[in-house]
Amino acid sequence: MPDQSRKDAVILVVDDEETNVLLLRRLLEQAGYSGVVSTTDPRQVLPLHQALSPDLILLDLHMPYLDGFAVLERLRPHIPSGDYLPVVVLTADITAQAKRRALAAGAKDFLTKPFDATEVLLRVHNLLETRRLHRQLQEHNRLLEERVRERTRELEEARLEILERLALAAEYRDDATGQHTRRVGQTAALLARALGLPQDQVELIGRAAPLHDIGKIGVPDGILLKPGPLTVEEFEMMKAHTVIGARILSGSRFPLLQLAEEIALTHHERWDGLGYPRGLRGEQIPLAGRIVAVADAFDAMTSGRPYRSSLSQEEVWALLWAGAGTQWEERLVRAFATVMSAQRPVEGVYAG
């Protein structure tokens, strides 16, 4: 055991016989242990343990007021789980039954009275060395766990960044700023929170929503960037971006991508059942898809597109209220109006 560790080790000696205490103190101090503390009153063990956090306890088994078993029972709840505190039981006659009882209560070793100096020092040295190695192992495990957490954090951040860049790659097809996906994610999270969803669900929707239009990757530029109205055939090809996006995101075991797949497929469904691609109606449409439908429509109307300019707030809200109960769930439009009026109050704009 390193000299400094020996010097710093705190050893608590507990024996109701003063002569035994003096003998053990002298023996330990001559061997270089400077942190020896002692008591002849077993009732002081718990306060001393809490004040000093000893590295080893030498504990007499038969004492007045509290015997060694009772002391061990009192100590047990105060020893942190996973900690290694060696307790050496001191006794003149240890039976097999008493040994089993002491070991079950937390004792690690035994010293028989009268003491053999060499045996005492070897037992103390070995147990303190075991404690030191145990603490080293705990610290090593702590560092490993911290590195694992840090690495997991880095992988999660990298995964989220890849998904953001994937969403941007699709969005740059028809949005030169690339901000539409980000805004839809923020707006969807805002609306999810206004609906009272749990925070983890709010965050999941906020992260999955930007991938709603990832299927645009599969739509030809001639259709996606067409400045005028689409033909029936072209609109059918445009609608396919929902299915394409769901296919791109399908098969994942991660909740984020599973939700993103659901949103990509359903964010163009309508409350009245006239949406696409499956014509779902009302609550057949997953809540996340209904939320993103509102967020996406709001941002699309307030942002410029190749085929039209952005609309004013009055025009946007007139269209949202006109579609409440048909294109979008009315409850969501009302919740969104409440949130937006609190954030950017403009008289009359948000009233339905």
N, C-alpha and C positions, 0 to 999 in steps of 0.2 A: 504494500500500500504506500503511495507517495507520502513523503514526510509532511507536506503541507496538508494533505487530506487527514493524516493522523492528528496533526496539531489542531485542525478545525473541527474534528469529529466531536459531537456532543454526546456524552454517555451519561445516562441517568441511572444511579445506583439506588435501589429501594430495598431496605432491610431494617426490621425493627430493632436489630441488635447493633448497637453503635460500634462494637469491636469489629464486626464483619464489614461495616461501612468503611471504617478507617483502614482496614486491611486492603480492601479492594481499591480504595482511592489511592493509597500509597503505591500499590502494585501498578496501577494504571498510569499514574503520574510519572513514576520512575521509568516506565516504558515509553514515555513521550506523549502521552495523551493529556493535553492541557485543558480540555473542555469537560472535565468530570464534575457532575452535579449530583448531590445525594440528598436523601431524606429518609428518616426513620418512621415517617407517618404515611401510610399508604393512601390516605385521603388527599394527599398533596400531589399524587401522581398525575391526575388529569389536569389540574391547573398548570403544573410544571410542563407537561406535554404541550399544552396549548401555548404556553409562553415561550418555550425553548425549541420545540420541534426536534427532539433528540434523534440521533442517528442510531442509537442502540439503547436498550433498557435491560439492566440486570435486576431481576425481580424475585424477591423472596416469596416462597409459596405460602408459608404459614406465618401470618401476622395478625395482631389484634385489629379491631375495627373492620378491616377489609382483608380477606386473604388474597393470594395471588390470582385465583380464579376470578374473583369479583373485580379485581383491578383490570384484568384482561377483558372482561365483559364490558366494563365502562369505557375502556379505550377503543374497542372495536368500531363503534359508530363514528369515531373522530379520526380514523385512519382512512385517507382517501382511497377510493377504489383503484386498484392497480399499483398502489404504493407498497414498498417493501420496508417494513419497520421490524428489524430483528429484536425479539424479546427472548432473553435467556433466563430460564427459571432456575432459581437457586434453592436447593433443598438438601436436607440431610438424608432423606430416605424417599426415593421416588418409586412408587409402585407402578405396574403396567397400567392400571386403571387411571392413576393420577396423570401419567404421561399422556395417555390418550385424551384425557379431559383437557389438559393444558395445551396440547397440540391443536385440538379442535377449537379452543378459545383463541388461538393465534400465536402461541409460543413457537419459537423456531429451534431452540436448543435447550440443553440442561447442563448445569454445573452442580456437582455433588459436593456437599460440605463434609469434612474440611476441604478447603480449596487447594488445588495444586497450581502453583504459580505458572508453570509452563502451559498447563492445560487452559487456564483462564486466558492468558495472553493469546494463545493460538486460536481459541474459539472467538475471542473478541476480534482479532485480526481478520479471520476468515469471514465472519459475518459482516464486518464493516466493508470488506472488499466486495462481498456479494452485493451489499447495498449500493456501493459506488458503481459497480458494473450494471446493476439494475437501473440506476438513474441514468447512466450513460445510454443504455438501451432505450429507455423512455425518451430521452432527448433525441436520440437518433430517429426513433419512430415519429416523434413530433415533427422533426425536420422533414422526414419523408412524406408525412401526411400534408405538411404545408406545401411541399413541392408538388405533390399530386393535386392539391386544391388549386395551386397556381397554374399548373399545366392544364387542368380541367377548365379553369377560367380562360386561359389563352385559347384553348381549342374551341370553347363556346363562343368567344369573341370572334375568332377566325371564321367559324361556321356562320355566325350572324352577318359578318362582313361579306362573306361570299354570297349569301342570300340577298343582301342589299345590292351588291354589285350585279347579281343576276337580274334582280328586278329593274335596276337602272338600265341594264343592257337592252331589255325589252322596251322600256319607257322612252329611251332616246330615239326609238324609231319614229315617234310622233310628238315628242316633247323635248325641244332643244335644251331646256333647262334641266331636265331629269329630276325635277322636284315633285312631280305629281304623285309618284309612289310614296315618297316620304310624307307628303301632306295627308294622303289618304290613310296611312298608318296612324298618324297622330290624331286625325279626326275620328277614326274608328275607335281608337282607345278612349278618346274623350267621350264619345257616345256610349261605349260599353260601361265606362265608369258611371255615367249619368243614369244608366239603367240599374245600377246597384250590383253589377257582377263582381265576384271576388277579384282581388288585386292580381292574383296570378293569371286569371283568365283575361283580365284587361290587358296585361302585358303581352300575353300570348297573341291576342287578337291584334294588338298594335304592331307586333313583329311579323305576323303572318299576312296581314292586309296588304303590305306593299307588293306582295307577289301575285295579287289578284289578276293582273294582266300579263303574266309571264307568257301566256299562250300567243301573244301578239308576234312572238318570234316566228311563228308559222304562218302569218298572214302576209301576202305579197305587198310590197311597197305601193304598187299601183292602186291597191284598194285602201290600204291603211292611210296613205297620204293623199288620197283623192280629194281635191278641193270642193267638188260638187257632190250632189246626192248619189248614193249608191244604187245600182240596179238591184233587182230582186236576187239575182244570182250572186252579185258581189256581197250583198248583205248576208246571204247564207254563208259565204266564205268568212266574213267578218265574225259572224256568230260562232264559228268553229273555234275561235281563240279560247273560249271557255273550256271546251273539251280537250283541246291541245294542252292548255295549261294544267288541267287536272292530270293528264297523262304524264306530263313532264314531272309532276310532283308526286305521283302515285307510288305506292309500294314502300314508303318510308316507315321506319319504326319509331321515328321521333314525333312527339305530339305537335311540334311547331309545323313540320311539313305536312302532317296529316290534316291539320286545320287549314293550312295554306291550300292544300288540294281541294278541300271542301269549299273554301271561299272562291277559288278560281272557277270552280264548276257552277256555283250558285249565285254569284253576285249580280247576274243579269236576269234572275228570276223575278217575277212580279207578284205582288200580294194578291192580285186578282187572277193569277194563273195564266196570264198572257205573255209571260216572259220566256226566256230560253236558257239552256238548251232542252229542258225536259218539261217545261210548262207546269212547274210546281205551284201550288196555291197555298196562301196563308202560312200556317205553322208547319206545313210540309217543308218549307224552305228553312234550312238551319239558321239559327239566330245570328251566327257570325256572318253568314251570307247576306242576311237582311240588313245588318248593321253596315257592312261594307257597301251595299247597294246605295244607301243614303250618303255615306261619306264620299263614295266615288262620283255620284251624280252631282253633289254639291261642288266638289273640286273641279269636275269637268265643266260645269256651267260658269264657274268663276275664273276659269283659265282659258286662254286662247287655244284654238286648235287650227289645223291647216284649212278646215272647211268653214270656220266661223270665228268671230271675235268673242271675247268674254262678255258675260252679261252683267248688268248692274245687280246690286244686292236686292233691290226691289223686284227686279225681274226673276231673279233666282228663287226668292221666297214665294213669289206668286206661283211659280211652277211647282215648287215643293208642296205647297199647300193644295194646289190643284190635284197633285198626284197622291196625296195622303189618303190611304184607304183603297187605292187602286194600284198604283205602281209600287208604293212603299207602305209599310205598316204605319198606320196613323200614330200609334203609340210612340214609335221611334222618331217620327217627324216632330211630334210635340216635345219629346225629351231633347231632341237636337236643338229645337228653337229655344228652349229654356236655357240650355248650356250656352248657346251662341249669344243670346241676349245678355247673359251675365258677363260674358267675355267682352263683347263689343256692342254695348247698348245703343241702338239707333231706334228712335221712336217710330212705331208702326211697322217696321220692316219684318219683325218676327211674328207678328200676331196672325193667328189663323182665322 
